[in-house]
Amino acid sequence: MADRAYVLINVLPGQTTAVANALAEIKEIKTIDPCWGKPDIFALVEVPDQDALTTLVLARIHTIEGVAQTDTHLVYRLKK
């Protein structure tokens, strides 16, 4: 089962559309929701493991022009 995480993304002023368009090119990102206030974008990602999440956030999302900061929240599964 894939790991899921919410990546909350703050962008530089006037860059939300450009950042959202760049995020849309990343197949691991399942939803991109621009929002009023902070953060500017909520992204739901699915990755095979936490190493892939690290690579996705640090090497791909952080390198998008206009991304100022991210805050990543890994989803965990509750046992029944």
Buried (B, 14 or more C-beta within 10 A) or exposed (E): EEBBBBBBBBBBEEBBEBBBEBBEEBEBBEEBEBEEEEBBBBBBBBBEEEEBBEBBBEEBBEEBEBBBEBEBEEEEEEEE
